[in-house]
Amino acid sequence: MSISVRIGIAVLATAFAALIATTRVEEVFAFASPARPTTTAVAEPAAQAPAGKVVEVKVDNFSFSPQTITIAPGTTVIWTNRDDIPHTVVSDDKVFKSKVLDTDEKFSFTFDKAGNFPYFCSIHPKMTGKVVVQ
């Protein structure tokens, strides 16, 4: 992808983020049913962490990595945006929701209860991930 295309995408994403910040329109995007990918992806192994630990999920190249993590109750997950495009982290069931994260910004949430917590980026709804707490 050429640099001018990447700059154009960054400008559009920043303008969209500003629109969200000033109009509260993110509620429409954040809690609507996110579009799910129609292709079948190869599942990556789930990362695991014991209770009381901190686990990092990297947001980069329009994806969450690892996409699925398995943790114990009491674990804190920190999402760090390593992309040059703004992203968000929003759970499907509204348990957690980040602000728009610019490059190198972080969002954290401590999972105290067992369960499955699918999430997505409200700016790019095809970006999905899942936290499994057991």
NULODREN-696027 format. One record per residue: z, x, y of N, C-alpha, C in turn; residue number from 1; residue in one letter. Coordinates in nm, 3 decimals. Layout:
+---------+---------+---------+---------+---------+---------+---------+---------+---------+-----+------+
:     nup :   neast :  nnorth :    caup :  caeast : canorth :     cup :   ceast :  cnorth :  nr : rest :
+---------+---------+---------+---------+---------+---------+---------+---------+---------+-----+------+
:       Z :       X :       Y :       Z :       X :       Y :       Z :       X :       Y : NUM :    a :
...
+---------+---------+---------+---------+---------+---------+---------+---------+---------+-----+------+
END
This chain:
+---------+---------+---------+---------+---------+---------+---------+---------+---------+-----+------+
:     nup :   neast :  nnorth :    caup :  caeast : canorth :     cup :   ceast :  cnorth :  nr : rest :
+---------+---------+---------+---------+---------+---------+---------+---------+---------+-----+------+
:   0.000 :   0.085 :  -0.116 :   0.000 :   0.000 :   0.000 :   0.000 :   0.090 :   0.123 :   1 :    m :
:  -0.088 :   0.062 :   0.217 :  -0.099 :   0.147 :   0.335 :   0.023 :   0.130 :   0.425 :   2 :    s :
:   0.047 :   0.229 :   0.507 :   0.162 :   0.227 :   0.598 :   0.152 :   0.112 :   0.696 :   3 :    i :
:   0.030 :   0.079 :   0.741 :   0.017 :  -0.032 :   0.837 :   0.052 :  -0.166 :   0.771 :   4 :    s :
:   0.019 :  -0.182 :   0.644 :   0.056 :  -0.304 :   0.574 :   0.208 :  -0.311 :   0.558 :   5 :    v :
:   0.271 :  -0.199 :   0.520 :   0.417 :  -0.197 :   0.504 :   0.487 :  -0.225 :   0.636 :   6 :    r :
:   0.434 :  -0.170 :   0.746 :   0.493 :  -0.195 :   0.878 :   0.478 :  -0.343 :   0.913 :   7 :    i :
:   0.360 :  -0.400 :   0.885 :   0.338 :  -0.542 :   0.911 :   0.435 :  -0.630 :   0.833 :   8 :    g :
:   0.456 :  -0.596 :   0.706 :   0.551 :  -0.672 :   0.623 :   0.692 :  -0.659 :   0.679 :   9 :    i :
:   0.730 :  -0.538 :   0.718 :   0.863 :  -0.516 :   0.775 :   0.883 :  -0.595 :   0.903 :  10 :    a :
:   0.781 :  -0.599 :   0.988 :   0.789 :  -0.675 :   1.113 :   0.805 :  -0.824 :   1.084 :  11 :    v :
:   0.725 :  -0.876 :   0.991 :   0.736 :  -1.018 :   0.955 :   0.872 :  -1.050 :   0.894 :  12 :    l :
:   0.921 :  -0.963 :   0.806 :   1.052 :  -0.987 :   0.744 :   1.163 :  -0.984 :   0.848 :  13 :    a :
:   1.153 :  -0.893 :   0.944 :   1.253 :  -0.885 :   1.051 :   1.248 :  -1.010 :   1.139 :  14 :    t :
:   1.128 :  -1.055 :   1.171 :   1.114 :  -1.177 :   1.252 :   1.171 :  -1.297 :   1.177 :  15 :    a :
:   1.144 :  -1.305 :   1.047 :   1.197 :  -1.414 :   0.967 :   1.349 :  -1.408 :   0.961 :  16 :    f :
:   1.404 :  -1.287 :   0.946 :   1.549 :  -1.270 :   0.944 :   1.610 :  -1.314 :   1.076 :  17 :    a :
:   1.544 :  -1.281 :   1.188 :   1.593 :  -1.323 :   1.319 :   1.588 :  -1.475 :   1.332 :  18 :    a :
:   1.483 :  -1.536 :   1.281 :   1.471 :  -1.682 :   1.283 :   1.585 :  -1.745 :   1.205 :  19 :    l :
:   1.613 :  -1.691 :   1.088 :   1.723 :  -1.742 :   1.006 :   1.855 :  -1.729 :   1.080 :  20 :    i :
:   1.878 :  -1.613 :   1.142 :   2.004 :  -1.587 :   1.210 :   2.025 :  -1.681 :   1.329 :  21 :    a :
:   1.918 :  -1.720 :   1.394 :   1.932 :  -1.802 :   1.515 :   1.920 :  -1.952 :   1.491 :  22 :    t :
:   1.862 :  -1.993 :   1.380 :   1.840 :  -2.136 :   1.360 :   1.918 :  -2.195 :   1.243 :  23 :    t :
:   1.984 :  -2.113 :   1.165 :   2.060 :  -2.157 :   1.048 :   1.968 :  -2.221 :   0.944 :  24 :    r :
:   1.837 :  -2.190 :   0.949 :   1.741 :  -2.246 :   0.856 :   1.761 :  -2.189 :   0.715 :  25 :    v :
:   1.844 :  -2.083 :   0.701 :   1.864 :  -2.025 :   0.568 :   1.925 :  -2.123 :   0.471 :  26 :    e :
:   1.994 :  -2.225 :   0.520 :   2.052 :  -2.324 :   0.430 :   1.942 :  -2.391 :   0.347 :  27 :    e :
:   1.827 :  -2.413 :   0.408 :   1.715 :  -2.473 :   0.337 :   1.668 :  -2.380 :   0.226 :  28 :    v :
:   1.659 :  -2.252 :   0.258 :   1.607 :  -2.156 :   0.162 :   1.714 :  -2.113 :   0.062 :  29 :    f :
:   1.837 :  -2.101 :   0.106 :   1.941 :  -2.044 :   0.021 :   1.983 :  -2.136 :  -0.091 :  30 :    a :
:   1.979 :  -2.267 :  -0.070 :   2.036 :  -2.355 :  -0.170 :   1.938 :  -2.452 :  -0.231 :  31 :    f :
:   1.810 :  -2.434 :  -0.202 :   1.709 :  -2.509 :  -0.273 :   1.692 :  -2.444 :  -0.409 :  32 :    a :
:   1.632 :  -2.512 :  -0.501 :   1.609 :  -2.451 :  -0.631 :   1.513 :  -2.334 :  -0.613 :  33 :    s :
:   1.558 :  -2.214 :  -0.647 :   1.470 :  -2.099 :  -0.626 :   1.355 :  -2.101 :  -0.726 :  34 :    p :
:   1.243 :  -2.051 :  -0.679 :   1.128 :  -2.040 :  -0.770 :   1.160 :  -1.936 :  -0.875 :  35 :    a :
:   1.129 :  -1.966 :  -0.997 :   1.155 :  -1.873 :  -1.107 :   1.023 :  -1.809 :  -1.148 :  36 :    r :
:   1.028 :  -1.683 :  -1.185 :   0.904 :  -1.618 :  -1.227 :   0.845 :  -1.687 :  -1.349 :  37 :    p :
:   0.714 :  -1.697 :  -1.352 :   0.648 :  -1.762 :  -1.465 :   0.609 :  -1.663 :  -1.572 :  38 :    t :
:   0.614 :  -1.534 :  -1.541 :   0.581 :  -1.435 :  -1.641 :   0.705 :  -1.397 :  -1.720 :  39 :    t :
:   0.684 :  -1.353 :  -1.841 :   0.795 :  -1.310 :  -1.925 :   0.814 :  -1.161 :  -1.906 :  40 :    t :
:   0.930 :  -1.123 :  -1.860 :   0.959 :  -0.982 :  -1.837 :   1.039 :  -0.927 :  -1.954 :  41 :    a :
:   1.026 :  -0.800 :  -1.975 :   1.106 :  -0.734 :  -2.078 :   1.248 :  -0.723 :  -2.027 :  42 :    v :
:   1.343 :  -0.772 :  -2.104 :   1.483 :  -0.771 :  -2.062 :   1.537 :  -0.629 :  -2.066 :  43 :    a :
:   1.605 :  -0.592 :  -1.958 :   1.669 :  -0.462 :  -1.958 :   1.811 :  -0.479 :  -2.012 :  44 :    e :
:   1.870 :  -0.377 :  -2.069 :   2.005 :  -0.391 :  -2.122 :   2.102 :  -0.425 :  -2.009 :  45 :    p :
:   2.198 :  -0.510 :  -2.040 :   2.298 :  -0.549 :  -1.941 :   2.399 :  -0.436 :  -1.923 :  46 :    a :
:   2.432 :  -0.405 :  -1.798 :   2.536 :  -0.307 :  -1.771 :   2.671 :  -0.374 :  -1.790 :  47 :    a :
:   2.772 :  -0.299 :  -1.833 :   2.904 :  -0.356 :  -1.857 :   3.010 :  -0.275 :  -1.783 :  48 :    q :
:   3.113 :  -0.346 :  -1.733 :   3.221 :  -0.279 :  -1.662 :   3.353 :  -0.347 :  -1.694 :  49 :    a :
:   3.461 :  -0.272 :  -1.711 :   3.593 :  -0.331 :  -1.735 :   3.653 :  -0.388 :  -1.607 :  50 :    p :
:   3.761 :  -0.467 :  -1.624 :   3.827 :  -0.531 :  -1.510 :   3.879 :  -0.428 :  -1.412 :  51 :    a :
:   3.886 :  -0.467 :  -1.283 :   3.939 :  -0.382 :  -1.180 :   3.843 :  -0.273 :  -1.135 :  52 :    g :
:   3.728 :  -0.270 :  -1.190 :   3.628 :  -0.169 :  -1.156 :   3.538 :  -0.220 :  -1.044 :  53 :    k :
:   3.459 :  -0.127 :  -0.993 :   3.357 :  -0.161 :  -0.895 :   3.222 :  -0.125 :  -0.956 :  54 :    v :
:   3.129 :  -0.218 :  -0.951 :   2.995 :  -0.198 :  -1.006 :   2.895 :  -0.215 :  -0.893 :  55 :    v :
:   2.797 :  -0.125 :  -0.887 :   2.695 :  -0.136 :  -0.783 :   2.566 :  -0.190 :  -0.841 :  56 :    e :
:   2.506 :  -0.282 :  -0.767 :   2.372 :  -0.332 :  -0.798 :   2.284 :  -0.288 :  -0.682 :  57 :    v :
:   2.175 :  -0.222 :  -0.715 :   2.083 :  -0.171 :  -0.614 :   1.976 :  -0.277 :  -0.587 :  58 :    k :
:   1.949 :  -0.302 :  -0.461 :   1.840 :  -0.391 :  -0.419 :   1.730 :  -0.300 :  -0.368 :  59 :    v :
:   1.619 :  -0.294 :  -0.443 :   1.512 :  -0.202 :  -0.407 :   1.382 :  -0.250 :  -0.469 :  60 :    d :
:   1.274 :  -0.228 :  -0.397 :   1.140 :  -0.263 :  -0.447 :   1.133 :  -0.410 :  -0.490 :  61 :    n :
:   1.194 :  -0.498 :  -0.410 :   1.194 :  -0.642 :  -0.435 :   1.253 :  -0.677 :  -0.571 :  62 :    f :
:   1.362 :  -0.608 :  -0.609 :   1.431 :  -0.642 :  -0.734 :   1.577 :  -0.599 :  -0.726 :  63 :    s :
:   1.658 :  -0.660 :  -0.813 :   1.798 :  -0.622 :  -0.830 :   1.805 :  -0.533 :  -0.954 :  64 :    f :
:   1.878 :  -0.421 :  -0.943 :   1.886 :  -0.330 :  -1.056 :   2.029 :  -0.280 :  -1.074 :  65 :    s :
:   2.090 :  -0.307 :  -1.190 :   2.033 :  -0.381 :  -1.302 :   2.022 :  -0.529 :  -1.269 :  66 :    p :
:   1.927 :  -0.595 :  -1.335 :   1.904 :  -0.737 :  -1.308 :   2.017 :  -0.822 :  -1.364 :  67 :    q :
:   2.073 :  -0.784 :  -1.478 :   2.186 :  -0.856 :  -1.539 :   2.298 :  -0.757 :  -1.565 :  68 :    t :
:   2.418 :  -0.795 :  -1.524 :   2.535 :  -0.712 :  -1.554 :   2.640 :  -0.798 :  -1.622 :  69 :    i :
:   2.715 :  -0.737 :  -1.712 :   2.826 :  -0.803 :  -1.779 :   2.953 :  -0.730 :  -1.739 :  70 :    t :
:   3.049 :  -0.805 :  -1.684 :   3.170 :  -0.744 :  -1.632 :   3.291 :  -0.823 :  -1.679 :  71 :    i :
:   3.409 :  -0.765 :  -1.663 :   3.535 :  -0.833 :  -1.693 :   3.585 :  -0.902 :  -1.565 :  72 :    a :
:   3.667 :  -1.008 :  -1.580 :   3.725 :  -1.070 :  -1.461 :   3.802 :  -0.965 :  -1.379 :  73 :    p :
:   3.796 :  -0.977 :  -1.248 :   3.863 :  -0.883 :  -1.160 :   3.773 :  -0.770 :  -1.113 :  74 :    g :
:   3.650 :  -0.766 :  -1.159 :   3.556 :  -0.661 :  -1.120 :   3.487 :  -0.700 :  -0.989 :  75 :    t :
:   3.469 :  -0.601 :  -0.903 :   3.396 :  -0.621 :  -0.777 :   3.255 :  -0.568 :  -0.793 :  76 :    t :
:   3.159 :  -0.649 :  -0.754 :   3.019 :  -0.607 :  -0.755 :   2.979 :  -0.582 :  -0.610 :  77 :    v :
:   2.916 :  -0.466 :  -0.587 :   2.865 :  -0.431 :  -0.455 :   2.714 :  -0.421 :  -0.464 :  78 :    i :
:   2.646 :  -0.504 :  -0.387 :   2.500 :  -0.498 :  -0.377 :   2.467 :  -0.412 :  -0.255 :  79 :    w :
:   2.379 :  -0.314 :  -0.272 :   2.337 :  -0.227 :  -0.163 :   2.187 :  -0.237 :  -0.147 :  80 :    t :
:   2.144 :  -0.273 :  -0.026 :   2.000 :  -0.284 :   0.000 :   1.942 :  -0.145 :   0.024 :  81 :    n :
:   1.869 :  -0.095 :  -0.072 :   1.801 :   0.035 :  -0.061 :   1.655 :   0.018 :  -0.023 :  82 :    r :
:   1.613 :  -0.106 :   0.000 :   1.476 :  -0.136 :   0.036 :   1.461 :  -0.126 :   0.188 :  83 :    d :
:   1.339 :  -0.110 :   0.236 :   1.318 :  -0.108 :   0.380 :   1.285 :  -0.247 :   0.434 :  84 :    d :
:   1.308 :  -0.347 :   0.351 :   1.286 :  -0.488 :   0.385 :   1.422 :  -0.560 :   0.375 :  85 :    i :
:   1.453 :  -0.652 :   0.466 :   1.580 :  -0.726 :   0.456 :   1.584 :  -0.815 :   0.331 :  86 :    p :
:   1.704 :  -0.830 :   0.274 :   1.726 :  -0.916 :   0.157 :   1.860 :  -0.986 :   0.170 :  87 :    h :
:   1.881 :  -1.088 :   0.086 :   2.011 :  -1.154 :   0.077 :   2.052 :  -1.159 :  -0.070 :  88 :    t :
:   2.178 :  -1.195 :  -0.092 :   2.232 :  -1.216 :  -0.227 :   2.302 :  -1.351 :  -0.223 :  89 :    v :
:   2.247 :  -1.450 :  -0.295 :   2.299 :  -1.587 :  -0.289 :   2.311 :  -1.640 :  -0.431 :  90 :    v :
:   2.432 :  -1.687 :  -0.469 :   2.447 :  -1.744 :  -0.603 :   2.386 :  -1.883 :  -0.608 :  91 :    s :
:   2.332 :  -1.918 :  -0.724 :   2.269 :  -2.048 :  -0.742 :   2.366 :  -2.162 :  -0.715 :  92 :    d :
:   2.495 :  -2.142 :  -0.745 :   2.594 :  -2.249 :  -0.731 :   2.682 :  -2.235 :  -0.607 :  93 :    d :
:   2.638 :  -2.155 :  -0.510 :   2.704 :  -2.138 :  -0.380 :   2.842 :  -2.071 :  -0.389 :  94 :    k :
:   2.870 :  -1.998 :  -0.497 :   2.998 :  -1.929 :  -0.509 :   3.005 :  -1.812 :  -0.410 :  95 :    v :
:   2.894 :  -1.742 :  -0.389 :   2.889 :  -1.633 :  -0.293 :   2.755 :  -1.633 :  -0.222 :  96 :    f :
:   2.756 :  -1.578 :  -0.099 :   2.634 :  -1.575 :  -0.017 :   2.648 :  -1.463 :   0.085 :  97 :    k :
:   2.555 :  -1.370 :   0.086 :   2.559 :  -1.261 :   0.183 :   2.486 :  -1.302 :   0.311 :  98 :    s :
:   2.508 :  -1.224 :   0.414 :   2.424 :  -1.233 :   0.533 :   2.294 :  -1.160 :   0.499 :  99 :    k :
:   2.199 :  -1.159 :   0.590 :   2.078 :  -1.082 :   0.570 :   2.116 :  -0.933 :   0.575 : 100 :    v :
:   2.081 :  -0.861 :   0.468 :   2.117 :  -0.720 :   0.457 :   1.998 :  -0.632 :   0.494 : 101 :    l :
:   2.016 :  -0.549 :   0.596 :   1.914 :  -0.451 :   0.631 :   1.931 :  -0.329 :   0.542 : 102 :    d :
:   1.845 :  -0.231 :   0.558 :   1.849 :  -0.110 :   0.477 :   1.987 :  -0.046 :   0.482 : 103 :    t :
:   2.041 :  -0.014 :   0.364 :   2.170 :   0.052 :   0.342 :   2.291 :  -0.037 :   0.372 : 104 :    d :
:   2.271 :  -0.163 :   0.405 :   2.385 :  -0.252 :   0.421 :   2.430 :  -0.301 :   0.285 : 105 :    e :
:   2.560 :  -0.337 :   0.277 :   2.621 :  -0.375 :   0.149 :   2.684 :  -0.513 :   0.158 : 106 :    k :
:   2.693 :  -0.578 :   0.042 :   2.766 :  -0.704 :   0.027 :   2.845 :  -0.693 :  -0.102 : 107 :    f :
:   2.971 :  -0.737 :  -0.100 :   3.052 :  -0.729 :  -0.222 :   3.118 :  -0.863 :  -0.250 : 108 :    s :
:   3.146 :  -0.884 :  -0.378 :   3.215 :  -1.005 :  -0.423 :   3.296 :  -0.968 :  -0.547 : 109 :    f :
:   3.422 :  -1.014 :  -0.552 :   3.507 :  -0.991 :  -0.668 :   3.506 :  -1.115 :  -0.755 : 110 :    t :
:   3.471 :  -1.096 :  -0.882 :   3.461 :  -1.206 :  -0.978 :   3.592 :  -1.219 :  -1.054 : 111 :    f :
:   3.667 :  -1.327 :  -1.026 :   3.798 :  -1.347 :  -1.087 :   3.793 :  -1.439 :  -1.208 : 112 :    d :
:   3.687 :  -1.518 :  -1.222 :   3.679 :  -1.615 :  -1.331 :   3.561 :  -1.584 :  -1.421 : 113 :    k :
:   3.579 :  -1.616 :  -1.550 :   3.469 :  -1.598 :  -1.646 :   3.358 :  -1.698 :  -1.618 : 114 :    a :
:   3.236 :  -1.661 :  -1.652 :   3.123 :  -1.751 :  -1.636 :   2.995 :  -1.674 :  -1.613 : 115 :    g :
:   2.887 :  -1.748 :  -1.600 :   2.755 :  -1.692 :  -1.570 :   2.724 :  -1.725 :  -1.424 : 116 :    n :
:   2.682 :  -1.625 :  -1.350 :   2.657 :  -1.641 :  -1.208 :   2.517 :  -1.591 :  -1.173 : 117 :    f :
:   2.415 :  -1.676 :  -1.192 :   2.280 :  -1.637 :  -1.151 :   2.272 :  -1.635 :  -0.998 : 118 :    p :
:   2.191 :  -1.544 :  -0.945 :   2.175 :  -1.532 :  -0.801 :   2.031 :  -1.494 :  -0.767 : 119 :    y :
:   1.998 :  -1.500 :  -0.637 :   1.863 :  -1.471 :  -0.592 :   1.866 :  -1.426 :  -0.446 : 120 :    f :
:   1.754 :  -1.378 :  -0.397 :   1.737 :  -1.346 :  -0.256 :   1.676 :  -1.469 :  -0.189 : 121 :    c :
:   1.743 :  -1.523 :  -0.089 :   1.691 :  -1.644 :  -0.024 :   1.565 :  -1.618 :   0.058 : 122 :    s :
:   1.539 :  -1.493 :   0.093 :   1.417 :  -1.460 :   0.166 :   1.301 :  -1.444 :   0.068 : 123 :    i :
:   1.331 :  -1.392 :  -0.052 :   1.230 :  -1.368 :  -0.156 :   1.281 :  -1.433 :  -0.286 : 124 :    h :
:   1.270 :  -1.566 :  -0.300 :   1.333 :  -1.638 :  -0.412 :   1.292 :  -1.595 :  -0.552 : 125 :    p :
:   1.184 :  -1.519 :  -0.564 :   1.147 :  -1.472 :  -0.698 :   1.232 :  -1.353 :  -0.741 : 126 :    k :
:   1.309 :  -1.297 :  -0.648 :   1.403 :  -1.190 :  -0.680 :   1.528 :  -1.256 :  -0.737 : 127 :    m :
:   1.556 :  -1.234 :  -0.863 :   1.672 :  -1.297 :  -0.928 :   1.755 :  -1.195 :  -1.004 : 128 :    t :
:   1.879 :  -1.230 :  -1.025 :   1.970 :  -1.148 :  -1.104 :   2.078 :  -1.236 :  -1.163 : 129 :    g :
:   2.165 :  -1.176 :  -1.244 :   2.273 :  -1.255 :  -1.304 :   2.394 :  -1.166 :  -1.329 : 130 :    k :
:   2.513 :  -1.220 :  -1.298 :   2.638 :  -1.156 :  -1.332 :   2.703 :  -1.240 :  -1.440 : 131 :    v :
:   2.737 :  -1.177 :  -1.551 :   2.806 :  -1.243 :  -1.662 :   2.948 :  -1.190 :  -1.662 : 132 :    v :
:   3.045 :  -1.280 :  -1.645 :   3.187 :  -1.239 :  -1.644 :   3.250 :  -1.291 :  -1.772 : 133 :    v :
:   3.301 :  -1.196 :  -1.853 :   3.366 :  -1.236 :  -1.981 :   3.480 :  -1.144 :  -2.015 : 134 :    q :
+---------+---------+---------+---------+---------+---------+---------+---------+---------+-----+------+
END
